[in-house]
Amino acid sequence: MLAPGSTARRALGSDHVAGWLFVAPAVVLIGIFGLVPIVWSAIMSFQANDLVSAPSWVGLANYQALVKDPVFMASVRHTLVYTLLFVPLSVAGSLLVAWALNRKLRGVRFYRLAVFVPVVTSTVATGIIFMWLLDPVFGLVNYFLSLVGLPEQGFLQDTNQALVCIVFMTVWGWLGFDVIIYLAALQGIPQELMEAAQIDGAGTWSSFRNVVLPFLRPATLFLIVWSTISALQLFDEIYVTTRGGPLGSTTVIVYYLYQQAFQFFNAGYGAAIAYVLFLAILLITILQLKLGAQRVYGKS
Amino acid sequence: MESGALIRADRPLDLEAVPERRPRRWPFSPWHFFLIPLALMMLMPLVWSVVTSLETSSEAQRFPPVLIPSALHFSNYVDAWNSLPFAHFFLNSFLYSLATVAGNLLFCSLAAYAFARLRFIGSNLLFVLLLVTLMVPFQVVLIPTFLIVRNLGLIDSVGGLIVPNLCGVFGIFLLRQFFQSLPVELEEAARIDGASRLGVFFKIVLPLSAPVLATLAIIQFMWSWNDFLWPLIIITTPEHSPLQLGLSMFQGTHVTQWNLLMAGTVMSQIPMLAVFLLAQRWFIQSIAYTGIKQ
């Protein structure tokens, strides 16, 4: 038993001990599986490491090799092309869809459901289903093309089309998520604002551009940043459908990282790729937030 | 604004003028011309996978495709179920999802409460460190985490899936923000009445936080259930595989048997889809809430 006034008793009751006890499980878990791996990964990127034998120090060799690695440079190109297609398409598309769904309309609940269901469909299932839809020989999409007299396409087996197919597949899977964010933001627009715009004689397009779009800017900025981050980390759909093919035309950065680290056992090289990706994501995000902040605060 | 008052007085008149200016040409909203094709495009992949899953293999391998199967071959589902340990896949996914939901609810809320309410040495530095881990993409920690889990002897086990994901930084931030918005007076009153910190936390703070805890649970459940990369790295035995990796293994063993492949795919999506349909409102609110808060 501790006396009520003793220093030990006070220490037990103080915020310091209680605070650390409360955060202890989280600190241990995030320390071991978050902070330690971040530092370890940085060290590893300066090592040759095959995941089995003792690693050896190689300095900047991994990073120097990256710059000269044509497959890595191609994977950067593919990732950027994918991101530049995916982000505008999914964000603008979801804005249009959310705008259409944000009204009293017969069957609007059904329409919303149709848009949301792909969100809970897993990336693996999405990949398998689209492989079947886009099958060059038996696929439904080629059947539709033949109905309107268009030639059959190779889709995921065509080096020029595979990446675009991945874009459409992932837009299908992500659209609902973006629409939910936009719908929530649209419902936050004060009704008076819309009415005032209509009374001022603003047409649908002009009230959309001058009232709705400025109001949606925070949501748009969030979606652009979020979609860019996830686009740069694309992996699941590539693994399930093309495995980086045909002829390496869909090898993206994270797929190449996976190959290097876990198929070729070049873990040091993989860690270097991971850090380059991290820096790229960091830079792009900061740039987007800076530009976004200017537009948000500069115009309104 | 002066004109504001004027416009408000005018309002009823103006509203009546609206239908005259823009007469309706359709008996229904023209938005349907956009939304019907959109809904068809969004649903078509899922509907087609269900149709294919009920066809015979010769029906599935025909061009032009057989749009309506001659008979409903539910046996495809039985064949798919028996060709790989699907029962294990489901069980492992349930374990993985439920354990990580429980872990995140408990550990994140404890830590978030400390960051929201308690002043303790090093809390600011700790918070900044957590912020850093939030910004680092998973791929950076992937390789070392694999080595750590291997050293813990958890490779190729459900435990290896669960342990690194028991407490995410995202949950701490989400809950901290919510705890800060709670009125502090209730907690102070309970403290004066002699309740311990832990007692206040469990009896007052957590019950008030049910909505945000539900949000975290839903987001974490979806994330674990659909996780693919981490299981792909550490699991090799089908019996230890969760659902998404199992589905990918199934794909590898039935490359061109599209009817079986679709049966397995449809089957694997049913639990999540059912939960979503039952709790649609909660799902959507959770996504909207976390999306906007971030």
Interface residues (C-beta under 8 A of the other chain):
Chain A: D15 H16 V17 A18 G19 W20 F22 V23 P25 A26 V27 L29 I30 I32 F33 G34 L35 V36 P37 I38 W40 S41 M44 L51 V97 A100 L101 R103 L105 R106 G107 F110 Y111 L113 A114 V115 F116 V117 P118 V119 V120 T121 S122 T123 V124 A125 T126 I128 I129 F130 W132 L133 D135 V137 F138 G139 L140 N142 Y143 S146 W172 L175 G176 F177 I180 I181 L183 A184 A185 E195 A196 Q198 I199 D200 A219 F222 W226 I229 L232 Q233 F235 D236 Y239 V240 V254 L257 Y258 A261 F262 A267 G270 A271 A274 Y275 L277 F278 I281 L282
Chain B: I7 D10 R11 D14 V18 F28 S29 W31 H32 F34 L35 L38 A39 M41 M42 L43 M44 P45 L46 W48 S49 T52 A60 Q61 R62 F63 P64 P65 L106 F107 C108 L110 A111 Y113 A114 F115 L118 R119 F120 I121 G122 S123 L126 L129 L130 V132 T133 M135 V136 P137 F138 Q139 V140 V141 L142 I143 P144 T145 F146 L147 I148 V163 P164 N165 L166 C167 V169 I172 R197 F201 M222 W225 N226 F228 L229 L232 I233 L243 Q244 L245 L247 S248 Q251 W258 L261 M262 T265 S268 Q269 M272 L273 V275 F276 Q280 F283 I284 I287 A288 Y289 G291 I292 Q294
